[in-house]
Each structure stands twice: as structure tokens, then as C-alpha cells.
Amino acid sequence: MIHVEDLTKYYGDFCAVNQINFDIEKGEILGLLGPNGAGKTTTLRMLTGFIQPTSGTIRVKDLNIYRDTFEIKKILGYLPESAPLYHDMLVYDYLIFVSGIRGIEKEKRPSHIHHLADLCGINEIMHKPIGELSKGYRQRVGLAHAMMGDPEILILDEPTSGLDPNQIVEIREIIRQIGREKTVVLSTHILSEAEATCNRIIIVNHGKIVADGSTDTLKQSASGGHLEISLQNADLKSVREKLMPIDGVEGITQLDGEGYLHLRINCKSPPDIRADIYREIKKTDWVLLEFHHETKTLENIFRELTKEI
Amino acid sequence: MSRIKYIFKKEFGLYFISPIAYIVISIFLLVTGWLFFSTFFLYNQANLRNFFNLLPITFSFVVPAITMRLFSEELNVGSYEILLTMPVTSLDVILGKFLAATAFIVVMLIPTISYPVMISFIGQLDWGPVIGGYLGAILLGAAFTAIGLFASSLTRNQITAFIIGMAICLGLTLIDKMLILLPKGILGLLQYMGADFHFQNIAKGVIDSRDILYSLSISFVALYGTHIVMQERN
């Protein structure tokens, strides 16, 4: 659907985006994750054709961003950060204006607008000036704006920034709903959000991609991780003797636990050593009470990948 | 074409949503009406020459006030990003805004038609120069609108846009008044550049293609400049 190759953007001497490559498939919800100033917004703006890349190519379907900017704009809906809309206009007038520019036939406009209003929950504020709306409602109007004319691709820049928790949940639900039929690219610096809404995540830092994959693969591929087991009828010394020789085990430490042994096994992953450990335990007369694989949270991965060196 | 229409509608509508339109129109009518009628009965002549004489000066102040928000506000609020990521070209945006502001100036001039109508009751009014004057006023308004639009594209501060626009318009109006100080060689050129010079020709009732061409070329140059500035921003 979208193909990005060696995309680079310089602002004067400052390199905001540095040779990034990725492909987005149809029907994906892609989260662009990164700390402030990592180049998320710049990347999205280049995808929409609002700013020109310094070098590199973007292809949307078979269209080239330099040559077919106009055609790309037609199949793309965009919500900029903090939804900068015309403050003096009424919500309904604004949506009518957008539907006109989007080339929706006159007879279909009211029904299409009502459909979007239902989806985004803005029915009761249609008659208000945009400038008087709360941030959450403005964001919803922006979302309705982006979805006008059913574009195939939606690009949302920090769609939930500045919203209260209830609104965040609602907006996420809307995005998930849209994501069933459309390709969505959204940027955020909130990890739980990316985890909750996206099926694929790209982490950027200093204009470079540092990780790319689904939430599960990202968690698995991150170095480290540990197992927690609880054993009855065993002592720490013999456990160490039996389990340390297994390839991949880096250390065993005792955690709390009364009447049984609660251990943490630090291991390299991959390879997955759970089977080896189980087999080793089966040979003894220990009683296995608990066996738990603790993966790294996305938060740890994110911090690891984007921390300043 | 239809995209220009929607931008035109939006911009034209926005003028009348905010109170600015009514304030500007009131001030314009008050200033021109007062300046015109304060001397009208002294001259004791049934024509509008005095009204049209002053129009380039009043337009130099009023038109930049009308155009100052067109781009500055969009750049300041950030709505330009939303506008330009819809399927429109920057040329659509520029032309839509230009036509909307020009249409607003026409609306602003409509109440002044009551002057010639009133005068025609109290004396013999020659309608030729009046019609020429209004045609010239619209052309002048369009040229100044283009200049104001250009000024507005330069900055995100509306006050700065107003001052830049006013300076250029006033410069063009007064350029042929300062010719005494200059060498003879460039006199013709500078006179040709003066907006007032061309406007007065039309206002006399003489419709010369050169004067019309002047307005159109000023509009074209300023709009093209706006286009370049907005392209450079991306």
C-alpha cells in the first residue's frame, strides 16, 4: 500500500528523518512510536505530501509522491497534531466545506456527514463554532474531517494527545473500528496506546528506525527476559546444579516464598529454554507449583532502544 | 474549478461570520463619505471626482486590513496544513482567497452607489465617469488584494502582514507624486508604475487597455509571488 525508501529530511543542517525504509500493507494499523523530536510528525507530513522530502521516495499504491501529489491526497485522510481547524466556522459548515473539496456529490453530503457524526460522536455539537469546543471534541471533528470521503489510508498524528482517559478509550475504539477496513498510520509517544490499537509498531529515534514489527515480535526479539518457577521439595543448591548447565540459562536467584522455592531464572531469549528446564525438572522428585514466562514490557524495550547513550 | 469555488465560499463566508467585515465596511463608508461630502458642496459640481481621487489612498489602508488574515491566520493556527492535505493545489487556495477578498471589496463598494444616485437628483450627473470609476475601483481593489495576499503569505503575524501590505500599496499610490525629485530618464517608467496614475485615467471615464493591463499585471505578479512563497514553505 505504502512503500517508503531511503526517506530523508533535513531542516537546514538538522537531520529530522534519516534514511528510513518501511512498507505498509493494506489493512494494517501501524503505530509510529518515538520520543519527542524523533521525526514522527515529519515522516507523517512527508507521507501526506505537505512537505517535500530532501531525498528518498514514497510510493502510495502506484503513485509517486513527487509527481502525483494530488492523486495521493485524494485517497488519504490526515489529522494533524492538535487538530488545527477553523475556529470561526460551525462544525456542520466546516464538514460541508470539507465534503465539497473532497468531491462528494451534493445529494450524498448530508447522509455522509451524519454517518461520520455518528461514528465520531459529534452529533450534539454540530451547531457550535469549532473554537468553542473542548479539545476532545475538536479532535473528534478532526477525525471526522480525516475520514470524509472514505479515504483508503488514514494518517493520524497523535490522535489522543491532550484527551482525558475516557476520551482516549473512545478515540481508540473509533480507530480500531476504522482499522478493520482501512490502512491507518498513527504516531504517538504513549506506549500503551500503540500496544492497544496497533498491530504493528515502528519505533523511531533521532530520525532512524530502531525497531519494526508486531507488538509480540518486538517483545520476543528484545534481549533478555526471565522465567519464574516455584518448586516444592527442592533446595537452591541442587536446583543450581541441575539447571545451570542448560544452555541459555544465565543465572538463578531466589525470590520470596514460604514452604517452597520461588526462583527467577534469567535467560537469553531466543532460544526458548522452557522445554529443557521442564525436562530437567521431570527427572527429579521436585514438585512444580508454578512456571511462568515473564516477557519484557514494551515500555522496557522502548526505553532500551531510545535512551540517550 | 469547483475546488476554487469551495474555497471562495468558505473565505467569503468567514468574512461575514466575524465582526471584522462589518467594522471594516463601516470605517470605509464613514471615511470616504465624510471626506467626500465635506468638500462636495464647496465645489458645487455634480460629479464623483473627489470620491475617486481619494480612493487609492483609502484602499491602501482598507484593503490590507481585509487581506491580512487570509494566510497569516492559517499559518498561525496551523489550519493551512489541514487545508493543503486535502485534494487541493496551492493555486486553488490562492485564487479562491483572492477572489473572495475581491468580492468582499465589491460588496464594500455597493453602498457607495447611493452617492451618485443622490447626486443625480440634485444636479446633472454624467454617468460615464462614474461607471468608469467603479470599474477602476474594482480593478484597483483586485490589484491591492493580490498585494495584500502576498504580504499575508510572508508572515504568520496579521499586524505585520497589514503593515507590509499597506506599505506596498501606499508606495504604489504615491510613487508618481514624488517624481520632482528624480531624474527625467526614469520618469515615464515610474509614472507607469504608479497605481494612482492609472486609476485616475479610468476614473475620468477613459478606458484604456494599458490601464486595465496594469491592474491585471500587478495582480498577476503579486499572486505569482504568493505562489512562490507558499511553495517555498514546504
Interface residues (C-beta under 8 A of the other chain):
Chain A: R45 T48 G49 F50 I51 Q52 F70 K73 K74 L76 Y78 P80 S82 A83 P84 L85 Y86 H87 D88 M89 D93 F97 V98 G100 I101 R102 G103 G142 H145
Chain B: S2 R3 K5 Y6 I7 K9 K10 G13 L14 I17 S18 V77 G78 S79 E81 I82 L84 T85 M86 P87 V88 T89 N234
